[in-house]
Amino acid sequence: MDNRSEVREFLISRRAKITPQQAGLPAWGGNRRVAGLRREEVAMLSGVSVEYYARLERGNLSGVSESVLESLSRALQLDEAEHAHLFDLAHAANASPRARRRPTQQQIRPGIQRLLDSMTDSAAYVRNGRLDIVASNRLGRTLYAPVFDDPARPVNLARFRFLNPRAHDFYPDWGESAHTTVALLRTEAGRDPYDRALTDLVGELATRSEEFRTLWAAHNVRLHHTGTKNFHHPVIGRLRLPFEAMPLPADPGLTFTAFSAEPGTAAHDGLTLLASWAADLDQSEPAEQQDRTHSADN
């Protein structure tokens, strides 16, 4: 992806969100031609010259200092995710060509898979920044059965959400989920704008989904560490599950996500029912395979 374009559009979109009143500036009244702050107002609040800020907003973060980035973040009232995104964009702008050639294939270590498999009461998976599910436990695959049933590979949460008609049933709050998905992809694009697989995925989604194009153009980013997700599972029905998402420090770019619930709650009952259904499937599968084999012999 074009780092300069990403920087330019991000700064312009954040500047448009801040009114003079929010920034503590007097309302000059009259005819303002911009929705938010003017360039010269951002420059003043950041403690830099108008010319220097104009250079930044043209997408040139080459050589920018951390102190300037911090001042700019305060002036634009960036939240935690936006602050991190600005620094990611600056890091990418100043990375050497050799540093840009980051491998895009991530392997799951056996220890991580053992950890996943040991979690019998929680639905868990590991994803990369492109939202490919690269590993999961049995309950995770059962919870996300419609996603794994999608024939497209690799299994990808964003592709399913925007291109598979079943997504609107699986995610009851599809709109909120779609916003989060795009914001996570935009965040990853700031971290690694040279990931060809990510660029290809964004291009595919933008070509095939108007909803994705609209959300992508907003340049919103977010961190997604904890919360609650709503599902409508095709067998179990409605599930509302708390989750925790944790980056894996030893495996840069990978995030471990687990859904668990406190005993005695409706969420825990739903997970228990889901686990029971998964166990029934495992028990019936050998018999089905034997029936297919017997039929083939006849």
C-alpha positions in Angstrom: 0.0 0.0 0.0 1.1 3.6 -0.6 2.4 4.8 2.8 2.2 8.5 1.8 -1.4 8.2 0.8 -2.2 6.4 4.0 -0.6 9.2 6.1 -2.3 11.9 4.1 -5.8 10.5 4.3 -5.4 9.6 8.0 -4.3 13.1 9.1 -6.9 14.8 7.0 -9.7 12.5 8.4 -8.6 13.1 12.0 -8.3 16.9 11.5 -11.8 16.9 10.1 -13.2 15.3 13.3 -12.0 18.0 15.7 -13.9 21.3 16.0 -12.2 24.5 17.2 -14.3 24.3 20.4 -13.1 20.8 21.1 -9.5 22.0 20.6 -10.0 24.9 23.0 -9.8 27.5 20.2 -12.2 30.4 19.8 -14.9 30.0 17.2 -14.0 32.5 14.6 -17.6 32.4 13.4 -18.5 33.2 9.8 -17.7 30.9 6.9 -15.4 28.0 7.7 -14.7 26.0 4.6 -13.5 22.9 6.6 -15.5 20.6 8.8 -12.9 20.5 11.5 -9.6 22.2 12.2 -7.6 24.1 9.6 -4.0 23.2 8.8 -2.7 26.3 10.5 -4.7 25.5 13.6 -3.2 22.0 13.8 0.2 23.4 13.3 -0.2 25.9 16.1 -1.5 23.3 18.5 1.4 21.0 17.6 4.0 23.7 18.0 5.3 23.4 14.4 5.3 25.7 11.4 2.4 25.6 9.0 4.9 24.6 6.2 6.2 21.7 8.3 2.7 20.4 9.1 1.7 20.8 5.4 4.6 18.6 4.5 3.4 16.0 7.0 -0.1 16.1 5.7 1.1 15.6 2.2 2.2 12.2 3.5 5.9 12.8 4.2 6.7 11.5 7.7 10.4 10.8 6.8 12.6 11.9 9.6 9.8 13.1 11.9 10.8 13.0 15.6 8.8 11.2 18.3 8.3 14.5 20.1 6.6 16.0 17.0 4.4 12.9 16.6 3.4 13.1 20.3 2.5 16.8 19.9 0.5 16.0 16.7 -1.3 13.2 18.5 -2.3 15.6 21.3 -3.4 18.3 18.9 -5.6 15.9 17.0 -6.9 14.3 20.2 -6.0 10.8 19.0 -7.2 7.8 21.1 -4.8 4.9 22.0 -5.4 3.1 18.7 -5.0 6.2 16.5 -1.9 7.2 18.5 -0.3 3.8 17.8 -1.4 4.0 14.2 0.3 7.3 13.7 3.6 5.9 15.0 3.2 2.8 12.9 2.8 5.0 9.8 5.9 6.9 10.7 7.9 3.7 11.4 6.9 2.4 8.0 7.8 5.6 6.3 11.3 5.5 7.8 11.9 1.7 7.4 14.8 0.6 5.2 13.9 -1.4 2.0 15.4 -4.5 3.6 13.2 -4.1 6.8 10.2 -3.9 4.5 10.6 -7.4 3.3 8.8 -9.1 6.2 7.7 -12.7 5.7 3.9 -12.9 5.4 3.7 -16.6 6.2 3.3 -17.3 9.9 3.7 -20.8 11.4 2.0 -21.9 14.6 4.5 -23.4 17.1 3.5 -26.8 18.5 3.4 -25.3 22.0 0.7 -22.9 20.9 -1.4 -25.7 19.3 -1.1 -27.8 22.5 -2.3 -24.8 24.5 -5.3 -24.4 22.2 -6.1 -28.1 22.4 -5.9 -28.1 26.2 -8.7 -25.4 26.4 -11.7 -27.7 26.4 -14.1 -25.2 28.0 -13.2 -22.2 25.9 -13.5 -21.5 22.2 -10.1 -20.2 21.0 -8.2 -19.5 17.8 -5.0 -17.7 16.6 -5.3 -15.1 13.8 -2.8 -12.9 12.0 -3.2 -9.3 11.2 -5.1 -10.0 7.9 -7.7 -11.9 10.0 -6.7 -15.3 8.7 -7.5 -18.0 11.3 -4.2 -19.9 11.3 -5.0 -22.3 14.2 -7.9 -23.1 16.5 -9.2 -25.6 19.0 -12.1 -27.9 18.5 -14.6 -25.6 20.3 -13.3 -22.6 18.3 -13.9 -24.5 15.0 -17.3 -25.4 16.2 -18.2 -21.9 17.2 -17.0 -20.5 13.9 -18.4 -23.4 11.9 -20.0 -21.1 9.2 -16.6 -19.4 8.7 -14.8 -22.7 8.4 -17.5 -24.0 6.0 -16.7 -21.2 3.6 -14.7 -22.9 0.7 -12.4 -19.9 0.3 -9.0 -20.4 1.8 -7.2 -19.3 3.9 -10.1 -19.1 6.4 -10.5 -15.4 6.8 -12.9 -13.5 9.1 -13.0 -10.4 6.9 -13.7 -12.2 3.6 -16.5 -14.2 5.3 -18.0 -11.1 6.9 -18.3 -9.1 3.7 -18.6 -11.7 0.9 -20.5 -14.6 2.4 -24.3 -14.1 2.7 -24.4 -16.3 5.8 -22.4 -13.6 7.7 -25.5 -11.5 8.3 -27.2 -14.4 10.1 -24.1 -15.4 12.0 -23.3 -11.9 13.3 -26.6 -10.4 14.6 -24.9 -7.0 15.0 -23.3 -7.2 11.6 -22.8 -3.4 11.2 -20.8 -3.0 14.4 -18.8 -6.2 13.5 -18.1 -4.8 10.1 -16.8 -1.5 11.5 -14.5 -3.4 13.8 -13.2 -5.7 11.1 -12.3 -2.9 8.7 -10.7 -0.9 11.6 -8.5 -3.9 12.4 -7.4 -4.3 8.8 -6.7 -0.6 8.6 -4.6 -0.9 11.8 -2.6 -3.8 10.3 -2.1 -1.8 7.0 -0.4 0.9 9.1 1.9 -1.7 10.8 2.8 -3.4 7.6 1.9 -1.6 4.4 4.2 -3.8 2.4 2.3 -7.0 3.1 1.2 -8.1 -0.4 -1.4 -10.6 0.9 -3.0 -7.8 2.9 -3.0 -5.5 -0.1 -4.6 -8.3 -2.2 -7.3 -9.0 0.4 -8.2 -5.3 0.7 -8.3 -5.0 -3.1 -10.6 -8.0 -3.3 -13.0 -6.8 -0.6 -13.1 -3.2 -2.1 -13.9 -4.6 -5.5 -16.7 -6.9 -4.4 -18.3 -5.1 -1.4 -19.6 -1.5 -1.4 -20.0 -1.7 2.4 -16.3 -2.5 2.7 -15.3 0.4 0.4 -17.3 2.9 2.4 -15.9 1.8 5.8 -12.3 1.6 4.4 -12.5 5.2 3.2 -13.2 6.4 6.8 -9.6 5.5 7.9 -10.7 4.4 11.4 -8.5 2.1 13.5 -8.9 0.3 16.7 -7.3 -2.0 19.3 -9.4 -5.1 20.1 -8.3 -6.7 23.3 -11.4 -7.5 25.3 -15.2 -7.3 24.9 -18.3 -9.3 24.1 -19.4 -10.7 20.8 -22.8 -11.8 19.7 -23.3 -14.8 17.5 -26.3 -16.7 16.0 -24.9 -20.2 15.7 -26.8 -22.3 13.1 -27.3 -25.1 15.6 -27.1 -23.6 19.1 -28.8 -20.3 18.3 -28.0 -17.0 20.0 -24.7 -16.7 21.9 -23.3 -13.7 23.7 -19.7 -14.5 24.7 -17.0 -12.5 26.5 -13.6 -12.6 24.8 -9.9 -11.8 25.5 -7.5 -11.2 22.6 -3.8 -11.2 23.4 -0.8 -10.6 21.0 1.7 -13.4 21.2 5.1 -11.7 22.0 7.1 -14.7 20.7 5.2 -14.7 17.4 5.0 -11.2 16.1 1.8 -10.5 14.1 -0.2 -13.2 15.7 -3.1 -12.7 18.2 -4.6 -15.4 20.5 -8.3 -15.0 21.1 -10.4 -17.0 23.6 -14.1 -17.0 24.4 -14.9 -18.1 27.9 -17.7 -17.5 30.4 -18.4 -17.6 34.1 -20.2 -20.7 35.3 -23.9 -20.3 35.9 -24.3 -17.7 33.2 -26.2 -18.0 29.9 -22.9 -17.6 28.1 -21.4 -20.6 29.9 -24.5 -22.7 29.2 -24.2 -21.8 25.5 -20.5 -22.9 25.4 -21.4 -26.1 27.3 -24.1 -26.9 24.8 -21.7 -26.1 21.9 -19.1 -28.4 23.4 -21.7 -31.2 23.7 -22.7 -30.8 20.1 -19.0 -30.9 19.0 -18.5 -34.1 21.0 -21.5 -35.7 19.3 -20.1 -34.8 15.9 -16.8 -36.4 16.8 -18.5 -39.6 18.0 -20.7 -39.9 14.9 -18.0 -39.2 12.4 -16.3 -42.6 12.6 -19.6 -44.4 12.1 -20.4 -42.2 9.1 -16.9 -43.0 7.7 -17.6 -46.7 8.2 -20.9 -46.5 6.4 -19.3 -44.7 3.5 -16.6 -47.4 3.3 -19.1 -50.2 3.5 -21.2 -48.7 0.8 -18.1 -48.3 -1.4 -17.2 -52.0 -0.9 -20.7 -53.0 -2.1 
